[in-house]
Amino acid sequence: MENIHHNSSDLPSFILTGLPGLEASQHWIFLLLGALYFVSIVGNALILFIVKEEQSLHQPMYYFLSLLSVNDIGVSLSTLPTVLVTFCFHVRKISFDSCMSQMFFIHFFSFLESGILLIMSFDRYVAICNPLRYATVLSDARVVRMGISVIIRSFCVVFPLPFLLKRLPFCKANILSHAYCLHPDLIRLPCGDITINNSFGLFIVISNFGLDSALILLSYVLILRSVLAIASKEERLKTLNTCVSHMCAVLIFYVPMVSVSMVARYGRHAPEYVHTLMSLIYLFVPPMLNPVIYSIKTKEIRRRLFKILLGTKF
């Protein structure tokens, strides 16, 4: 594989990789990834259509779900071009600007998903702990402001990353570990001082993912305390059931993300394909499973989905 070198006067290119050691199976792997893309994009598009068409779903919980679906489509579309050309057409070279753009969008949607899950946990907290004030606290105007706030936050924290990388000299073989551009992968390649990049990366991870996960956990502690105060066991289970979809969405987002970080930090001697597979799970599984979970657990969505797929009036 060719080495791409960089001097201070021009920008480098990068070499994308598929699954090391599994090159002979690349086409089959792309068929699998293609199926995941299809389920993710079509599933989330159906969620958006159903929420728009079903009048009973015009409430804050489902507005936030719609934002999550838009975000999941964005995650899928941001990785699709390079995964397609790497696995299907074996085109591995990507320009610096294209790589920075892809990195920006992948991390933007990743941070945005964390913020959306946070405001969805706030929605569940208000619905269960202060149900009488739900309509007042989560008015349409406030829902819009909350959505815009997490979008602006995500943009602001990710926007500096390409510029912090662009200032560095690249003089190593610029071979990436994945079929797409990720900041932790790119930060290994410069031969200059990356202290600022590492510090800023650590800061935005702790201040966003760390804070969001802590606040989500706090909201569920308060929800659980409120639920345990309900006398009837049936009512307790019924109330908790309204949180199951969101709890699953939180787990399928944060567990793969923590696993990727643990493998990157402590699994240095693990086979290369382990790192690649973990990153694929992190980027592919949540967008695919979120619409499946909400379709299964939400009666109105499930009923409308059957009506669309089977042409049956329920």
Secondary structure, DSSP 4 states (H G I P E B T S, - for coil): -------TTSPPEEE----TT-GGGHHHHHHHHHHHHHHHHHHHHHHHHHHHH-GGG-SHHHHHHHHHHHHHHHHHHHHHHHHHHHHTS---EEEHHHHHHHHHHHHHHHHHHHHHHHHHHHHHHHHHHSGGGHHHHT-HHHHHHHHHHHHHHHHHHHTHHHHHHHTS---S--B-SSSS--HHHHTTS-SS--HHHHHHHHHHIIIIIIHHHHHHHHHHHHHHHHHHT-S-HHHHHHHHHTTHHHHHHHHHHHHHHHHHHHHHHH-TTS-HHHHHHHHHHHHHHHHHHHHHHHHHH-HHHHHHHHHHHH----
